[in-house]
């Protein structure tokens, strides 16, 4: 029987996202996070969170379904939405298929929720050399449910 060992999908999605030029033109890859946001922030920035441990879809544990949340904080409401919509479109249209660590099947993206942070923050916008701006940050977030499996199986017998 083949043993399927799954990669850490959140990191795999970060690597895939950071390789999409349409996204990194708007949101540099070094400003996409998978852990806590840095104390000194440069906007725009994004974060990938894994909401639940992937559910087993197939009894052999070969296929799982993961739920992820994608957050974007930006300079203006319009640019924040553009980044989120670009990221969502890339996931929906390009993620399906084989990648280095994983194979993605069905990708279902939820709608984009738009909010504004309640606290003001002082931070550079548009890069570390951009002007420091003090304001409440617009935030967009959406979730994506993705059917995944490892690109290759582990040791089997």
C-alpha positions, -999 to 999 in steps of 0.1 A, spaced: 0 0 0 13 35 -9 18 60 19 7 95 11 26 122 31 11 157 25 32 188 22 25 219 44 0 233 20 0 269 34 37 272 26 31 256 -8 4 282 -16 27 310 -5 54 297 -29 29 294 -57 14 329 -50 49 345 -48 56 331 -83 26 348 -100 38 379 -117 3 395 -119 1 393 -81 37 403 -73 35 433 -96 8 446 -71 20 429 -39 57 419 -37 63 383 -26 82 393 5 51 410 17 30 379 16 30 362 50 19 329 64 27 336 101 21 367 123 24 400 105 56 419 113 56 447 139 69 471 113 46 469 83 50 481 48 17 483 28 2 467 8 7 433 24 -11 400 24 -15 369 45 -24 332 38 -40 314 67 -51 278 68 -85 277 85 -88 240 92 -65 210 89 -75 195 55 -104 170 55 -97 136 41 -117 133 8 -105 98 -1 -103 69 24 -67 63 14 -57 98 27 -45 105 -9 -68 135 -14 -77 162 11 -98 194 10 -83 224 26 -99 257 36 -77 288 34 -82 325 40 -64 352 20 -62 387 36 -49 419 19 -43 452 37 -35 481 13 -30 518 9 -63 527 -7 -96 508 -8 -94 505 -46 -58 491 -46 -66 467 -18 -96 453 -37 -75 450 -69 -49 429 -52 -75 407 -36 -94 402 -68 -62 395 -87 -52 369 -61 -87 353 -62 -87 352 -100 -53 336 -101 -63 309 -76 -96 302 -95 -81 302 -130 -45 289 -126 -41 268 -94 -57 236 -108 -30 212 -119 4 198 -109 29 219 -91 63 211 -74 49 199 -41 12 193 -48 -16 188 -73 -47 210 -70 -81 199 -81 -113 218 -76 -108 254 -63 -138 272 -49 -132 308 -40 -157 328 -18 -166 364 -22 -144 393 -12 -153 409 22 -142 446 24 -136 463 57 -115 490 72 -94 484 103 -106 503 133 -71 515 144 -48 539 126 -13 528 118 17 547 108 36 529 81 52 533 47 30 528 16 42 515 -17 75 502 -4 99 508 24 110 540 8 74 552 3 59 580 24 48 572 60 10 576 61 -12 575 93 -46 560 86 -70 532 91 -61 504 66 -86 490 42 -88 452 43 -101 427 19 -104 390 26 -118 359 9 -116 322 15 -108 293 -9 -116 256 -5 -91 236 -25 -89 199 -32 -53 188 -29 -30 158 -30 8 154 -28 27 156 -61 43 123 -52 37 96 -26 61 87 2 75 53 9 51 24 3 49 -13 7 
